[in-house]
Amino acid sequence: MLTIHIDQKKYNDRTILENIKINIDKPGIYGVIGKNGHGKTTLFKCLLGLEKFQGSCFINGEKVLLQNAGWVPTEPTIYDELIAKEFYDFYAHLLDLKAITFHSIFDVPENQLIREFSTGMKKKTYLNAVFQKEFLIYVLDEPFNGLDLESNFLLMSYIRELSKTSIVFISSHILEILYKDCDRIFLLKNKRIHEFEKTEFLEIEEELFFEKGIK
Amino acid sequence: MSLIVLFYLVTAVIVFINYESFRNYMPLLFLDVIAYHLQRRDIEILKLKKNYKTILFTEYIIYSFPFYLVLLLKKEFFVIVAILSFKIVLINAPRLNLKTIKYPFNLFNIHWHISFRRYRLIYVFPFLIALIYVAISHKNENLIFLVFLILSFIACIPSFERESIEEININPFGAKKYLLYQLKNVFINTFYIVIPIALTLCFFQQWEKLLFVIIVFIPPVLNVFFKYIYFDNTIIHQIIFVLFIVSNIFMFGVLLLFVPFIYKKAIEKLNTIKAC
């Protein structure tokens, strides 16, 4: 279903990712973890074609394009001078949705300027806008950041629904969320990727927090 | 900053020398203070000072000082008092909250909404309607063309802004269709802002002037092409666009023959952006 081959990704002379091979053959939730600066966002950007790299990413035999993926960055670009409803409509125009039957996941004041929103409300607005369309693949970079407990619960429930038919990548620093719901977890460390089953949390934490030989 | 001050001083000298020609238009020179006052966000902080109204009043006198000097030298005391009184009213008037006006603009280019809210462009329309009234009552049709020019400039503003490369790539259209939708957007939205002016012209039975409304659409449409050709550099975009428009005015639109070439270049650039 999805194959990611990143032979090398460099920023200037610094190699960020090397020899990354991911094969996913069924829909589900797939977690991506790693310390800050270890390349989680870069991996997502390469997957979506937002960064140039050596390698290729295919979904169902076709190149992965941003237009076919639901992409939510850690800090989404959202326009302060709009009201939420206008932002949804703008996104619907961008996604070329013919009939707009909009069911928002999160309740956000639709007629208030986004400038007056809190960080969490801005994120909810962005998520509502992206979830207007169904995609084969979703890439959510730290989607729980800034959201309150209730919204985290709502979002995770919605992701579970999506994962029945789509591949959902989530990066997060909250390991408990990933342990509970992910089909597989990918750990980025030292430019490489390490793949784990969700039950292997001891191995994940060992790899994440301890250097080999230092325990 | 010093260039702006120099510009104000030079304008004041020109107005002083040709005072008789500019006499009726003197109040227009003080209008930018209104725009400045309405868009400033520091008033809430200024209010912490008890004498903030005096501070604002003094600031606005300094702001337009060269023009006050011209009026003073020409002994137009009544005009000075009228303008100062208006500024006192402006400073004391409760601030209107026009932030959440719902505009009818097509949302394919979101910058129409953003520009109208950020720069409070809606304020210009009563002024434009008043200008048409002045043009008709003084039989000065050039003022109507000035209204068209201002309207066209307003329609160009959203295309000086940029959507993000990610947004262009999220859209599933090819470069040609994307550009076509942007052109459609600029045409529809320009049409919306032309309506109040066209209705005013109809009200005053200026039927023949309505024919010239089409001119309003040309610069914003061209600006969409230039936006994408110079997508990476807004400064060059603005310079080339202004040069192109000015050259067209002096060459009676001959340069419009290059539009197919400009269109092709815009598509080439959009293809490059979409391939990022």
Interface residues (C-beta under 8 A of the other chain):
Chain A: G49 L50 L65 L66 Q67 W71 T77 Y79 E81 L82 I83 E86 F87 D89 F90 H93 L94 L95 D96 N111 Q112 L113
Chain B: K99 T100 K102 N106 L107 F108 I110 H113 I114 R117 R118 S164 E166 E167 N169 I170 N171 P172 F173 C276
